[in-house]
Amino acid sequence: MNLPDTSKWKEKWHIDFKEYQDVLAVAEKNCDDLKKMNKLLLPLAQMMITLMKSSYFFDENRNTISRYSQSLVYTSFLELFRNIHQTVFLSGCGLYKSAYHNIRYALEFIVQSYYIDTEYPNADFLDRIDVLRDIENKRGFRGIMLVNKLKLPSTVKEEINSVYEKLHKKVHSTYKQFKYTAYHFMDDKYRSVYVDYREVTDICKLSTRVVDFFYYVFLTRFPEFQKSLMANGEFIDTIEMTDMPLLFDVLLDRTK
């Protein structure tokens, strides 16, 4: 068996921040799916503007109606906006596993938020946070098992479970991945990060599916905003260029 040359391994452990800058520059210039992912932010921003302009959202004193301010689903909206920013950055820098973790976190937060909002409709915001704390480490209240408890159509739950399964495979190491990583590390041309267009494509697809599920959950929880969004031409024009079947189903009232 030929042993690898370990004389330069010490150099490999040195973090070269320029590598991350180089990878980000290449990804920003050449990776179309990174640009697609970044465009997920625009309809979210347009949706926020629609909410702010809606007569439903504020009372006569311009205070947010408690139906929204006490909702974890509404909070997940704000969290998702930040999450997409982070996922784009991580993907651009070649930190793909971290990007997958980020997507899974977003999905879990949306699922838990919808579950708590619908199961504890009369609880205030702090009480809902307490419930979240109590259930987050309980068996049966995470991942696919929690999705199956949601009061949603079976077709929607099947869609989300398929996303969970894909994220599970990406987040947890497999034999093939470990073998690839070890081989890559022993290569004389080793770099700590690199551009992998296939990974960015997968991250973009999974991010889009999670955002699609968020829209579905939000508009199922707050159906009063469906008309406002349908009337927002910029929002509709933007999402028509994306693959979001759940969103269109709920906007067109096709999901039963």
N, C-alpha and C positions, 0 to 999 in steps of 0.2 A: 504493500500500500504506500503510495507517495504522499508524504505529509506536506501540508501547505507551508509556504514560506511565511513565518510569523515575524520576521524582522521589522516589518512596517505596520504591524497591528496597532502599536501604540499611537501612530499617527491617525489611524482610523477612528479611534475613540475620541479624538479631538473634535469638538463641535465647531464647524466652520460656518458661521452665520451667512457668509457670502453664498454658500451653496443654496440656502433657502431663498435668498434674494434672486439668484440665477434661475432657480426652478420656477419661482413666482413670475419672473419676467417672461420665461418661455411659455408657461401655461396661459398667462394673460394674453399673449400675442397669438398663440396657435390653437388653443383649446376652445372650440365652439361650445362644448357642454358647460364649461365654466361660465361662459357668458350667459348661457340659458339659465343656469342656476341663479346668477345674479339678477336676472329679470324676474325671478319669483318675488322679489321684493316690491316691484312696482305695483302689482295689483293689491298686495297687502296694504301698501301706503294709500292707494286709492280707496280701499275698503274703509280704512280708518277715517279718511276725509268724509266719506259717505255717512259714517256713524256720527261724526261730529256735527254734521249738518242736519241730521235727522231730528224730527220733533219728538221722537220716542226717547232719545238718549238723556236729555236734561229736563229737570223740573223748571218751574217758573223762575227760580232763583239761580239757574244755570248750574245746579248741583247734579252730579250724575245719579240717575235713578238707581235705587238699591238693587233692582233686578239685575243690573249689569255690574255695579261696583262690588257686590257681594259674590259674584260668580267666578269660579275658578276657570271656567271655559273662556271668559273674557280675559282673565289673567294669562291664560295660555296663548292668547292672541299676541299680547305684548311680548311674551317670552319667545314665541316662534319668530317674531320679527328679528330679535337679537340673535336667535339660534341660526337663522339662515345666513346672516352676516358672518358668523363664526365659521359655519360650514364652508362657505365660499373661500374664506381665507385659508382654512386648514387644507382644503383641496388644492388650492393654488400653490401652497408651499410643499405639497407632496406628503402631507401628514394624513394619509388616507384612513388608517385605522381610527385615528382620533375623530375624523369627520364622520365615520360610521357610528362611533359612540355618540356623537352629537345628535345625529339623526334619530338614533334609538331613544335617546333621552327625550327629544321633542315628542316622539310618538307616545312614549309612556306617560308623559305629562298630560298630553291631550286626552288619552284614554282614562287616566285617573281623574282628571278634572271633570270629564263628562259623567263618569260613574258617580262621583260625589255630588255633583250638582243635581243629578236626577234622583239619587237615592236620599238626599238630605235637602230637599227644596226649601225648607223653612229655617235652615241653619244660617247664621251670619258668617261673614268671611273668616273670622278667627276660628270659629267652630269647625268650619270646613278644612282649614289648615290642620287643626288637631286631628280630624279624621284621616287626612292624608298622612300625617305622621304615624298614626296607629296602624294603617293598613299597608304602608309601603314595603314592609319587610315580612308580611304575612304570606304564607303559601296560599295560592289561590287568588291573590289580589295583585298579581303582576303578569305581564306578558299576555300570552294567548288565553290563559285561564280567566283573566280579568276581562279581556275582550268578549269572551263568550257570555259574560254576565251582563253586558250592556244591552239596554233596551233599544236595539237597532235591528233592521232587517238582516236576515241571515246572509244575504249576498254581500252586504257591506262588511259584516264581521269576517266573512271568508276572505275578502279583499285585504283587510287589515292584517289578518293572521298570516297571509302569504308574505306581506311586507316584513312582519316580525321574523318569520322563518329565514328570509333572505338576510336580514340584519344579524340574526343569530350566527349564521355561517360566516359572515364577514367579520364580526367582532371577536368570535372565539377561534383560537388558532387550530388549524388542522395539520395533519401530517404533511400534506402537499405544500402548505404555506411555509411550515417550518423548514422543510427541505429546500425550498426556493430561497428563503432568507439566508440559510446557512451557506448555500452555494454562492449567493450574491455577495456575502460578506467576505468570502475567501478569494473573490475575484480581485486581481491586481488593479482593476479600474473601479474599485468600490467607491461609491458615494453614499453618504448617509441618507440623502433624499434624491429623488429623481421624478421626472414626469412620466406618469403612466396613464395614457389617455383612456384605456379601458376602465380603470378604476374611477376616473372622473365621470365617465359616462354612466357607470353604475350608481355613483353617488348622486348624480343629477336626477336619474330616473327615480331613485328611492326618495329623494328629497321632494320631488314633484308629487309623488304618491302620498307622502305624509301631509304636505300642504293641501292637497286635494281632500284628504280625510278631515283636516282641520276645518276647511270651508264647509264641508258637509255637516260636521258636528255643530259648528257655530250657527249655521242657518237652520238646523233642526232644533237647536236650543232656543234660538231667537228668530222665528220665522217672519216676524214683522219687518225684518230688513231685506227680505227677498225682493220686494217690489222696488225698493230704493236702489239696490244693486243692479237689477235688470234695467233700470232707467239710467244708470251711469254708463254712458257710451264708451268712455275711456276704459273702464273696468272690463266691460264685455269684449272690447276690441283686443285687450291685452290677453285675457284668458282664452280667447278663441284660438290663440296660437300655441296653447299648451295642451298637454294630454291630461285633462281633469274630468273624467266621466262622472264621478260622484257629485262634483259641484254642479255640473249641468243637469244631472238628474234631480237634484233638490231644487234648483232654480226653476226647472220646468215641471216640477212635481211629478217625476216619473218613477221615483223609488217608493216601493210599497213594502 
